Structures are given as C-alpha cells and as structure tokens.
Amino acid sequence: MALGKDHDKATQLWSVPFGLIVGIFLGMQSGLISGLSFGLGGFWLSPDLDTHSNASRRWGVLQSLWCPYRKIFPHRSLFSHGPFIGTTIRIIYLISIVTCFSALSSVIGLSSSAISIEKIFDLINSYPQQTLAIMLGLEGSAWLHLIQDRDPMPAEWHRWKQK
C-alpha cells in the first residue's frame, strides 16, 4: 500500500493528464471539470476517508463529519475501496450531510433556500455532460488510489472469488 504522500504526489501528477484525456473525448470544458474533480477526489474524497488520513485532515474543522463514515466502513472494505461503489457511497454520504445541514439551517431560519435531493437531481438532469465529467474525475482518482495500493479489488472480493 502506498503512503498518503505518495497518493498526493500521484494525484498532482495525473490530474492534468486525466483532464486532457477526458477533454479529447468530451470537450475542453468537460476536461477541465474532470481534471479538477480528479484533484478534488484525490485530495478530499479519497478512499482513505475511512481512516485518519491526509484526506480527512484536509477537511480541517469539518473532518468530524467523516467520523460516522469511518465507524460504518472498515478500512479497505468493499464499501470504501470498492471500484465504483466506494466513490458512489462517499458522494451519497456527502450529499446527505449537506442536505441535512441545509434543511436544518432552513428550519431554524439561517437560510431561505435549502439544498434538497430534488434540486440536486435537477442539476444532474440539467447538466448531464458536466455531471459525467465530475464522476469520471472522482472515480479516476479513486482508481489511481486503488492501483497505487496494488490491489484495486478489496479483500472481500477475493474471499468471494475463492468460494
């Protein structure tokens, strides 16, 4: 397994080339979005949010938001390090936290415009290519992480394969 600093260096190294590759296929705007999402995924939404890692420390005072995630998902589990499923769960988790805080702030009068699941789906439907570029960047950074750990398939998958 790679160290946190190795994951960070690789994320820095591959963000721009990844964005350029996506840009070739989906256009310059999508390439830029994807490259930025790759960096965001590698630095702040890493599979290692299931431990006290560089990624969790980058959240600063908000890192405690990831404590329930760490309690629910053991390190390198299918649900934190699984291809596709790990990224999807982290995104759903983060959207859930933001939606809850937004609704709470609206209820107590701090905000007049709450973020809702409906608004998020409206954005996804209104900007499908940008959504795809974001997802490609986030998932691409997760795959880089898994490849650096020298095992893109979590341990649970190997146990199931052997049965």
Secondary structure, 3 states (H helix, E strand, C coil): CCCHHHHHHHHHHHHHHHHHHHHHHHCHHHHHHHHHHHHHHHHCCCHHHHCCCHHHHCCHHHHHHHHHHHHHCCCCCHHHHCCCHHHHHHHHHHHHHHHHHHHHHHHCCCCCCCCCHHHHHHHHHHCHHHHHHHHHHHHHHHHHHHHHCCCCCCHHHHHHHHC
